Amino acid sequence: MRHSNLSPAEREADLTRIDQMIAALGRLREANPLMEHLHSARVYLLGAMPEEYLFSIESARQALDVVRDRKLRNSMDDTLSNLIDEMSHDSGD
C-alpha cells in the first residue's frame, strides 16, 4: 500500500487535529487505550513513520467504543477516517 507524504502544513494540521482529540478526551479513565493510540500516532507523525502512524490511527478508530458520548465519538470517527484517507490515497508517484 502506498502512503501519502504529507507536506509540513498538512502534518501541522494533522497534529492539531490529534491534539484536539486528545484534549477532548480529557482525563476520561476509560479512554486510556484510545489515548495511547492517539499519542503513538502523534509520535509517529512527527517521526515521519507513515506506516506506524496509519496503524496507530486505525487502532484509535477501532478503540472509539470507549467514548460514551455519541456526538464526540462520531466526531472523532469522522476525524480519524479523514486522517486515514489522507494517508491511504495513492500519491501518484
N, C-alpha and C positions, 0 to 999 in steps of 0.2 A: 504494500500500500504506500502510495506517495503521501508525503505530508507537506503542507504549505510552509514556506519560510515567511514568517511574519516580519513586517517592517518594524523599525523601532516604535513608530507611532501606534501600530496595531498591538505590539507587545505591551506598551504602556496602557492602552485601552483595556486589554485583557486583564492585566494586573489590577487595574481599577475595578473591573467587574468582579474579579475573585475577591479582592479586599472588601468590596461591598457585601458580598455573600457572607464572608467571614464575620463582618460586623453585624449583619442582620441576624445571624445565629446567636450572637452574644455569648452568654455563658450557659447555654442550654446543655446540661449534662448529657442528655440523651443524644445530642448531636455530635458527640466526640468522634465517632468513626467518620462521619461526614466531614468534620473539621480537619481531621488528619489527612483525608484525601485532598481537600482544598489547599491545605498548607503544602502538601507534597507537590501539587500541581503548580503552585506559585514558585517553589524552588526549581522545579524542572523547567518552567518557562524562563526564569531568569538564567538558568544554566544552559539554555539553548539545547535542550534534550527533548525534541518533539515527540518521540515515541513514548517516552516515560510521561511526558506532560499529557498526551492524549489518553494514555491508560489511566492516569490519576483523575482526569476529568470524567471519563466514562465510569470509573469506580465511584466517584462522588455522585454521579447521576443515579447509579444503582442504589446508593445509600440514602436517597432522599426520603424514603418511607419513615425515617426517624423524625422528620419535621411534621408536627401535628397540625400546624396552621396551614390549611389548604391553599390559601392565597399566596403565602410565602413559598410553599412547596412548588406550586405551579409556576411562580415567577422564576424560582431557581432552576426548575426543569427547563424552562424556555432559554434562560441564560446559558446553562450548560449545553443544551442542544446546539445553540448558536456557536459556542466555543468549539464544540466537536466538529460542526460543519466547516468552520474556518480552517481547521487543521486537516480535515479529511478530503477537501476538494483537490482535484487534480490541478497542480500548479502550472501545468503546460510546459514543463521543462523537457 
